[in-house]
């Protein structure tokens, strides 16, 4: 058998601090073979990125690194930076999480690719380097590569910047590519493009790839082998199919059962993984996962298990009860039982007055130029004629890519001011005709839960004051305020005795529950949920989603749920509105839209959502959209989706001409409204190989 490209042996990384040191990585062992795709997964703070930065020699000099890192049998630890620089970018390449920070803003994309080439190939001519830079941009799917090679990083979208980073990484045909959360900050459609490009890069260079991520759906569809990390150590490794089908470490089981699955969303209750990872400077005795593990025994709290082979040679598990799990006497369903699920009753709410009703809602922003004498040079059409309704007890999921107008639509409701065009009615009141006093009173009926729970609260105040602030403004007596704060804390699943604690003393999921409690203090009729779980680990998301479902049913709340994760949207929503460039292109009951999406954008959006099941991922026909979302400042003739539409190339010339010349208006199709000229042709997307609609050939 050939020698592994990368061998990591008993790797330990310690960062010094005032109390002695933080062991971020604790005795990690793994190998990467030639052409292999390894996925390293785990919650935030598990040591995934630190272990890979150690391989690259990019940790700060203060970090104490022990163990062995071998590249093709050659030790890397202890080597000079000059020696490692000859390997970095040539033999070992890295793709970072934030491409805008990783790229130099003062140099063009082309110059930065050329630099990667000339640093490791002094003999290459300037002309050859320029030609190779254009070729690399074409390989990673950048349209108009000859022109774009002269652009600066700020002129690229997030997805294009990440593709440029991949172009730099593969410039010298490396044998190992380390991708650190390369799709975390991207929309699901752009994520699909990047993963497609990463597979293409692996195919073109023949490189092995190490993918660091927390997204189990991404892992399921791309990697060959998985390594699961927890509290700085590997706790389970194995082939992707086996690990997903029969996880043998309770932590892996908890992760897999907590992740939402778009194909099953709404049919089962999500299983939350309670608690949070330990602080690495204060690790408990025994197994670090024991405080969160329902299957923990006395030995688990006394002795930390080592990573050992269980039953067969391809699986390694660090668990005292791994043999019981492998024998089938202890199952995932026993350790993490799924909470009872009562299917949501389908209620006809058409006779009820909407809590919110928007008709032709418009929000445009002027685009100006000049510092002294400013002049308008364009218009940003953030929201461009939107219609929707939310009735009592109903949840509307608002989905779409970044820049589609979702958050602006939500903020239009929160502002409660007269819209630029169209009408907006909240709890039966036209917001355009409200007095200042009426508007202030109406704000009690509409509250918001923000994306980042830590940024949404004052870190200087205890949570009791944070939650009770709306009542303080209303001059509610302290005794009554304290009573209601305790009541709301209990309602969201937190201990009422926690009122004296500060935000930093809570986990991310607990902080989001605090945000929900604050929003509920005025007994609102509508909650605007702006990406409420996107900043949380997947293990925490399940508990927050279950809470929101319970509160909606218990209190009769209505939700406007703004999100980009379609699996979560399907889990919680009754209706779904799909936005593209400021307009709703498809709107209807969630089951109907997910079962038979009728707009090409909706179909592409749903096909791009990764499913945490390797077999399903391999068999799915994924539609990869071309390019990025156009700018909302562009004056587009005809259908705004035509430039990226996967259906357009399949149509005859007359139908294509209509798309490019005539803007479609929403029409009724079943119980849905769809803005597409050719709904009758949508089934053609199911019969065509997805690669023919992609800007990059599928691997």
Buried (B, 14 or more C-beta within 10 A) or exposed (E): EEEBBBBBBEBBBBBEEEEEBBBBBBBBBBBBBBBBBBBBBBBBBBBBBBBBBBBBBBBEEEBEBEBBBBBBEEEBBEBEEEEBBEBBBBBBBBBBBBBBEBBEEEBBBBBBBBBBBBBBBEEBEEEBBBEBBBEBBBBBBBEEBEEBBEBBBEEBBBBBBBBBBBBBBBBBEBBBBBBBBBBBBBBBBBBBBBBBBBBBBBEBBEBBBBBBBBBBBBBBBBBBBBBBBBBBBBBBBBBBBBBBEBBBBBBBBBBBBBBBBBBEBBEBBBBBBBBBBBEBBEBBEBBBBBBBBEBBEEEBBEEBBEBEEBBEEEBBBBBBBBBBBBEEEBEBEEBBEEEEEEEBEEEEBEEEEBBBBBBEBBBBBEEEEEEEEEEEEBBBBBBBBBBBBBBBBBBBBBBBBBBBBBBBBBBBBBBBEEBEBBBBBBBEBEBEEBEEEEBEEBBBBBBBBBBBBBEBBEEEBBBBBBBBBBBEEEEBEEEEBBEBBBEBBEBBBBEBEBBEBBBEEBBBBBBBBBBBBBBBBBEBBBBBBBBBBBBBBBBBBBBBBBBBBEBBEEBEBBBBBBBBBBBBBBBBBBBBBBBBBBBBBBBBBBBBBBEBBBBBBBBBBBBBBBBBBBEBBEEBEBBBBBBBBBBBEEEBEBBBBBBBBBBBEBBEEEBBEBBEEEBBEBEEBEEBBBBBBBBEBBEBBEEBEBBEBBBBEBB
